[in-house]
Amino acid sequence: MPTTRPKRLSPRTADPRRLYEAAVQCPEAEIDFVDSTFRKITGRRAALLREDFCGTAATACEWVRRRPTNHAIGVDLDPSALAWSKANHVAGLTDDQRRRLRLKKGDVRTPTKAEQGVDIVLAMNFSYWCFTTRESLVAYFRTVRKSLAKGGVFFLDFFGGWEAQKILTERKRCKGFTYIWEHAHYNPITADMTCHIHFEFPGGGAIRKAFTYHWRLWTLPEVRELLVEAGFRDVTVYWEGDDGKGGGDGVFRPNTKGEVCASWIAYLSAR
């Protein structure tokens, strides 16, 4: 019986959100880290997680899949991303898992009472960099701290290195397409930066500026200090190990000294 060849991706047929998830996200690894680190810090398992800036809520969905005691809340301002999540991720959950997940269109700076008292708050994919002043970022951090239950933990990710300030384009080959990350603008006086994600396809054509981010390029010391200013007592940096080939090995451990390199990724926990 003849087999049907999968359709070649093109700008007309490709779904930018699906391409983004395939190129950038790994919810399983993220939840592995968050789940195990929370248990090491607190000595217990977390149950209620809030994913701020959740977008397609892939991580929140992964959380409710992990254990029948897990509940998740996803908060995002973009109704189209939440609708996409419901059609593409939530639809694949069991009835029980869907009952333990709530997606909310809202501002992460003004959580409702139902979105507070959580064990974990996540702010991943550098999403909190949309707050470009000290006042706005520390205000968000204070809101997160108030949202955590006793013993709760806030998790964030971070990137840096001297290439972060460069105008550059990086390409990554993925199955059926090429992912392109562009630093289009950086102002060293204000630390404002603009980044784009593009996708190119083997048969020709591209989706240009599929996603655009206007951020402040924060430094790790600044963010650690603002977390303390917001009332967090214990802020830990988890630095990625070296794979011996000039890249990261995907293993993040607590560290107080990082390697000076062109680019790096780290996690933070705050409680």
N, C-alpha and C positions, 0 to 999 in steps of 0.2 A: 504494500500500500504506500503510495507516494507521501512523503512528508511535506508539510507546508512550511516554507521558509518564513522566519519572522520578518515583519516589515522593517525596512531600513528606516532609521529615525531621520527626520527632516524638520526644518522649521515649521512646516505645516502640521506634522503629525505628533511632534514631541510635546510633552507636558513639562514646562519649566520647573514646576514644583517637584515633580518626580525626578527630574534630572538633578536638581539641587540635592535632594535627599540621597540619591545614589552617589553623588560626588563628594558630599561634605559630611553627611551625618552618619553616625553609627549609634542608634539609641541603645542597642544591647550593651555595647562597651561602656557607654556613659552611665547606664543604670548599674552595671556591674561595679563601676568605681564608686558611684554615689551610695549604693546600698551597702557595700562592704566597708566604706570609709565611715559612714554614719554609725555602723555597728561597732567599729573599732573605737570611735570617739566616745560613744554613749554607753556601750555595753548592752544595747538592746536593738531590736529591729524597728525601723520606721514603718508607719502605716499610711499616713496622709501626706501627700506630696502636692505642692503647687508649682506648676511650670509657668513662670512669667514670660511674656513675649513668646508664647508657645507656638505661634505660626500654625503649622499643620499638626501640632500636638503629637508627633511621633513618639516623643519621649514619655509623655503622659500615658499614651496607650501602652507603651512597653511596660510601664510601672504597674498598671492594673493586670497585665498578663502574668506578672511574676508570681504573685501569691493571692489567694482568695481573700486575704485580709487587707490587701492594698487598695487604697482609694486615691484618686487624683483629680485635681482641678487645673484646667488650662485657661489662661487669661491672655487675650490679645485684642488689639484695637481693630484688626483687619477682619471684617466679616467674611470676605471671600476666602481667606485662608482657613477660617473655622469651617466654612461650608465644604471646602475641599477635604478637610480632615474627616468630616462626618461621612462623606461619600466614599473616601478612599481608605481610611484607617478604622474609624469607628464601626463602619459597616462590617468589617471583618472580625470584630470582637464577638464573643459569646454574649448572650443576654445578661448573664451575671456580671461580666466585665463591663458592659455598657452601663449597668446600674451603678457601678462604682466609679464612673467617670463623669465629670461635668465640665463642659466647655462654655466659657463666658466671654462675650464681647465686652471689654471694659479696659479701664486705665489701671495699670499695675500700681500707680501711686495712690489709688483710692479703693482699696479692696473692701468688699462688703464683710459683714460679720461672718457670713458663711465661708469666706475665703481666708479666715484667720484661724489661729489655733492649730496650725499645721506643723508636722514634724520637720519637713524639708521645704525650702523654697529654692528653685533653680532659676538662674539668669545666665543662660548659655548662649553660645554663638556670638559672644561679645555684644549682645543686644543692648545691654545697659549703657553702652558707649553713646547711645542717642542722647543721653544727658550730658551736655557739653560744658556745664559750669559746676564749680564745686558745690554751690548752693543746691542745685537741682539733683546732683548725684547723692549728696549726703541726705537730702530729704527722702529720696527713694530708699536709701539704705535704712533710714529710721523707720520707714513704713514696713519694710521687710522684718526688721527686728521685732516690731510690735505684732506682726502677723505670726511669729513663731510661737509654738507651744513651749512650755518649760522644757529645757533640754534640746530644743530644736536647733537645726543647723542650716545655714545659708551656704549654697554652693554657687561658684561663679567660674567662668573660664577666662583666659587672658592670652593675648599674643604680644610679642615684642621682638627685639633684635634690631640691629642697625638698618636692615632692609625695610623695616616698617615705615621709615620716613622717606623712602625712595619712591620716585615715580617709576613704576615697573609693571610688567605683565608676566604672570606665571601661568603655564599651561600644564594640564594633567590629563592624560589619556584615560578614558573610562570606556566601559563596554558600550560601543555604538555611538560614542560622541567624545568631544574634547571639552573639558571644563577649563575656563579661563578666568583667573582672578586678576583684576587690574587695580592698582593704586593710581588713580587718575589725578589726584590733587592732594597736596599737603602744604599747610602754612605753618612754618616753624615758630611764628610769633604767637599764634593762637592754638596751635596743635589741631586745628580743624583738618579733617581729611575726607575725601570722597572716594569710594570704592565701587567698582562695578563687577558683576558676574555676567559673562557671556558664554554661549555654547556654540560650538561648531560641529559640523557633521561630515562624515566621510564622503558622501555623495555631493557635497557642495552646499553652500548656504549656512546661515548662522542666525542665532537669536542674540542680538546685541542688547546690552543693558537689560537683561532679563530681570536683574535685581540691582538696585542701587542703594548705597548706604552713605549717609552723611553723619559722620562720627567725630568725636574728639579722640585723638590718640593718647589715651591716658598712660601714665607710667605705673609700674607695679608699686613703688613706694607711695605714690599719691593715693591709689585705691586702698592700700592697706591702712594708711593714715585716716582716710575718710570713713572706713569701716569702724575704726576705733572711735572716731569723733561721733559716729552715729550710735555708739553704745555697745558695740561688740567687744567682748573682753579678750577673746582668743581668736587670732587670725593666723591661719597656717597656709603656706604655699606648698603645693605639690609639684615638683619638678620632674619633667620627663627624662627617662634614662636614655642612654646612647646605644644605638644598634650596632656600633662599630663600623658603620659605613657612611658616617656623616649625617645620619638622620636619627629621628626619635624611635624608641622601641615600643611606644604605647603603654609603658608602665610608669605610673606617676607615684612618687614617694615624697613624704614630707622632707623639706630641705630648707636650709637657711642660706645656701650659697648656690647660685646658678652659674651655668657656663656662659661665657661671653661668645656669642655666635650671631650669625646673620639673621636667623629667625628661630623662634622658639614658641612653644605652647605650654601653658601651665594651668592648673586648677587652684582655686582658693576655697577654703572653708572658713566660716565665721560663725561664732556662737557667743 
